[in-house]
Amino acid sequence: MGSHCPLVSPSVGMISAGRQDYQKFFMCRLLGYLGQPLRPEQLIYRPEHSLIVQSYQPQEMTAGLLNADGFGLGWFDQESLPNPYLYKNVLPIWSDINLPHLSRYIQSSCFVSYVRSATPPLAVDLTNCQPFTEEGLLFVHNGFINNFRTTLYRPLRNLLSDASYQFIHGTTDSEHIFALILDNLRRLRQTSPGDSDWAKTSLGKALEASLLTLVELARQHDTFFSANILLADGQRIVACRYASRQPEPSLYWLANSERCPGGVIVASEPLFADQKWQACPSQSILVINSPEAIAVKVLANSVA
């Protein structure tokens, strides 16, 4: 494996003062895969615009140059479902000497990965590093809640069940959003005990309910948020591209490509040149049950 040393050019002015406070939070890069078993290194390292390249040379981050505040990889093994595995580090992804070997050893039909650029003043430590996992799910989030500690921190916590409240170990808005999704998922389980299609639809429904809650809380407390999210349970991936104020962070998907047959990739930026990459629509949820079963739902417009 060759060395990956970031070469970073000076920042260029690209956003007006009126939008700068909002766009400066468009950070982190996400990656998800579902399909035939694949070694994560084939997406993290090999493509010309791989996740590791996106950590130091992103093309569609509206502000910021580096995603150097940690990374994570979460994956499922068919023999150990529903419990996923995690590997996380607060080092920049290009500095980790173990990940190249681990990602070459693993073969998984469902995994997610993430490189972080921390929102000030959030701490750079393992409790804040994604993916997060609970109840057989993997979760990664690119986005923010504006002024989280002084706007939605308490209101969100007040909505949570004891189980979800106790789940939170870090300080990020991301982990609080995941806790909200977990609560909505539990409610769906209680109301659909005999639904044979429950697993295929529940993640999308829980994610949609959580987004609507965030929209209402943001309205009540005069703030805004963005949420590009990947949720995986080992059998499917549910993603969303959403923001309560334009523009949203970028998100793309690609199914059954020549370079990745039998699989679906979801990523903040295209990993390689292929005309089949599709941009997720604004304000949408993407439900991937297989490369042949992908559904896109555009939510009602609630963007300021």
GIWO-V617330 format. One record per residue. N is the residue number from 0. RES is the residue in one small letter. PHI is phi as a letter, one per 40 degrees, with the letter a starting at -180 (* if undefined). Layout:
# GIWO-V617330
N	RES	PHI
N	RES	PHI
This chain:
# GIWO-V617330
0	m	*
1	g	c
2	s	c
3	h	b
4	c	b
5	p	c
6	l	b
7	v	b
8	s	c
9	p	c
10	s	c
11	v	b
12	g	c
13	m	a
14	i	b
15	s	c
16	a	c
17	g	c
18	r	b
19	q	c
20	d	c
21	y	c
22	q	c
23	k	c
24	f	c
25	f	c
26	m	b
27	c	g
28	r	b
29	l	b
30	l	a
31	g	b
32	y	a
33	l	a
34	g	i
35	q	c
36	p	d
37	l	a
38	r	c
39	p	d
40	e	d
41	q	c
42	l	b
43	i	c
44	y	b
45	r	c
46	p	c
47	e	c
48	h	b
49	s	c
50	l	c
51	i	c
52	v	c
53	q	c
54	s	c
55	y	b
56	q	a
57	p	c
58	q	b
59	e	b
60	m	c
61	t	c
62	a	a
63	g	g
64	l	b
65	l	b
66	n	b
67	a	b
68	d	b
69	g	h
70	f	a
71	g	a
72	l	b
73	g	b
74	w	a
75	f	b
76	d	b
77	q	d
78	e	c
79	s	b
80	l	d
81	p	c
82	n	c
83	p	c
84	y	b
85	l	b
86	y	b
87	k	b
88	n	a
89	v	c
90	l	c
91	p	d
92	i	d
93	w	c
94	s	c
95	d	c
96	i	c
97	n	c
98	l	d
99	p	d
100	h	c
101	l	c
102	s	c
103	r	c
104	y	c
105	i	c
106	q	b
107	s	a
108	s	c
109	c	a
110	f	a
111	v	b
112	s	a
113	y	a
114	v	b
115	r	b
116	s	b
117	a	c
118	t	c
119	p	c
120	p	b
121	l	c
122	a	c
123	v	c
124	d	a
125	l	c
126	t	c
127	n	c
128	c	c
129	q	c
130	p	c
131	f	c
132	t	a
133	e	a
134	e	f
135	g	g
136	l	b
137	l	b
138	f	b
139	v	b
140	h	b
141	n	b
142	g	i
143	f	a
144	i	b
145	n	c
146	n	f
147	f	d
148	r	c
149	t	b
150	t	b
151	l	b
152	y	d
153	r	c
154	p	d
155	l	c
156	r	c
157	n	c
158	l	c
159	l	c
160	s	c
161	d	c
162	a	c
163	s	c
164	y	c
165	q	c
166	f	c
167	i	c
168	h	b
169	g	b
170	t	b
171	t	c
172	d	c
173	s	d
174	e	c
175	h	c
176	i	c
177	f	c
178	a	c
179	l	c
180	i	c
181	l	d
182	d	c
183	n	c
184	l	c
185	r	c
186	r	c
187	l	c
188	r	c
189	q	c
190	t	c
191	s	b
192	p	c
193	g	b
194	d	c
195	s	c
196	d	c
197	w	d
198	a	c
199	k	c
200	t	b
201	s	c
202	l	c
203	g	c
204	k	c
205	a	c
206	l	c
207	e	c
208	a	c
209	s	c
210	l	c
211	l	c
212	t	c
213	l	c
214	v	d
215	e	c
216	l	c
217	a	c
218	r	c
219	q	c
220	h	b
221	d	f
222	t	b
223	f	a
224	f	a
225	s	b
226	a	a
227	n	c
228	i	b
229	l	b
230	l	b
231	a	b
232	d	b
233	g	g
234	q	b
235	r	a
236	i	b
237	v	b
238	a	b
239	c	a
240	r	b
241	y	a
242	a	a
243	s	c
244	r	a
245	q	c
246	p	c
247	e	c
248	p	c
249	s	c
250	l	a
251	y	b
252	w	a
253	l	a
254	a	b
255	n	f
256	s	c
257	e	c
258	r	c
259	c	a
260	p	c
261	g	g
262	g	a
263	v	b
264	i	b
265	v	b
266	a	a
267	s	c
268	e	a
269	p	d
270	l	c
271	f	a
272	a	c
273	d	a
274	q	c
275	k	c
276	w	d
277	q	b
278	a	c
279	c	c
280	p	c
281	s	d
282	q	f
283	s	b
284	i	b
285	l	b
286	v	b
287	i	b
288	n	c
289	s	a
290	p	c
291	e	c
292	a	b
293	i	b
294	a	b
295	v	b
296	k	b
297	v	c
298	l	c
299	a	d
300	n	c
301	s	b
302	v	c
303	a	c
